[in-house]
Amino acid sequence: MAHGFVFGQYDNQSGRRGADQFGSLNWMMLMASRELAGGHFQARTMLSLDPATVTSKGYPLLLQTGEAFEGEPLHDRQHPHDFFMELGILYQREFNNRIAWSLYAAPSGEPALGPVAFMHRPSAMDNPAAPLSHHWQDATHVSFGVITAGIFTRRWQLEGSVFNGREPDEHRWNFDPIKLDSYSGRITVNPTNAWSLAAGYGYLKSPEALHPAEQMHRITASALHGRTIGSDGQTTSAFVWGVNRPSDSKATNSILVENETIFDKKNTVFGRAELVQKTGEDLVLDETTIANASGTRFNVGAFQLGYIRELTRLRWATIGFGAAGTLNFVPKSLEGAYGSRNPIGTFVFLRLRPFHLKGSAMPAMKGMDASMYSH
């Protein structure tokens, strides 16, 4: 299987902390599967040229935080993905026709923590911007060193991982040192074909390079829903909650709601609303202008709405033109830093993605539901 996305976009973020950039967000996934030793074997990789197309510093995104560049924490920018977003193998085998087990190992991959990463969620797949709550919910989707074991049935899956808790460094083209110093667990329940519910916990040892002695506890919960609309459309939604509790400070929370609705072959609308608690240290606020900013928690939020019009459909892909606008919200105490309580961000883009013919499906093991094969 081959899958991927390419966005060519103009990104403009307003206000005193804003910036603009022409760039491209992109990724490609390749999978090869076969029956092996009575089970199902899969080799997979996911690659991105983000470090070249949006630079190693990433792209402007107001109120975004997480990771570092040249010894300084990134703020109001979204970091690029590493070239090796994933390189791993997955093996699944039945105990009987009701329950099966799985084993996943990757020098770069995703542990069992958090919801499906935003670029893979149907509710955000055509959205070029990362959530502001990314580092509270699904940021571990690129971890350099992962081993995950699980058991699953048609309706539920229980997984446990050991993995590298350190965030990827600014050198985006290589593999970071592979460690297994953190752990996590996740349970996923699909009560119907339309709903997927998940909850997880993770202990991350030394996730941030700038604070190597700090440990992190993360709890996440999510509800994903999808249904078809007419003969060519679908609507998909996600609700995600995530909390971070560093070892030496109070917990901070995040809430996200997002939706993507494909009305027909030509028209797609997507949007996102979120609220995140971020500290002055996260936002890299100036202590000389905002007293006690470093340890203060600020409630920041964003409301985004976007539209895509499909321009042409090739035999294997579709090309669409889209635009998205975001209205950000900051408390009055941050108005001076951002120049407004409601700074605005916009994306204008061309998007290329594969076109999937109706009736295509993943190969399933005998007696097992193919929907469970998504790791």
Secondary structure as UniProt FT lines:
FT   STRAND          2..13
FT   TURN            16..17
FT   STRAND          20..36
FT   TURN            37..38
FT   STRAND          39..47
FT   HELIX           50..53
FT   TURN            56..57
FT   STRAND          59..69
FT   TURN            70..71
FT   STRAND          72..78
FT   STRAND          84..94
FT   STRAND          100..109
FT   TURN            118..120
FT   TURN            122..126
FT   TURN            132..133
FT   HELIX           134..137
FT   HELIX           139..141
FT   STRAND          146..152
FT   STRAND          156..163
FT   TURN            172..173
FT   STRAND          182..192
FT   TURN            193..194
FT   STRAND          195..204
FT   TURN            209..210
FT   TURN            212..213
FT   STRAND          216..229
FT   TURN            230..232
FT   STRAND          233..246
FT   TURN            247..248
FT   STRAND          252..262
FT   STRAND          267..279
FT   HELIX           280..283
FT   TURN            287..289
FT   TURN            291..295
FT   STRAND          297..313
FT   STRAND          317..329
FT   HELIX           332..334
FT   HELIX           335..338
FT   STRAND          344..354
FT   TURN            358..359
FT   TURN            366..367
FT   HELIX           370..373
//
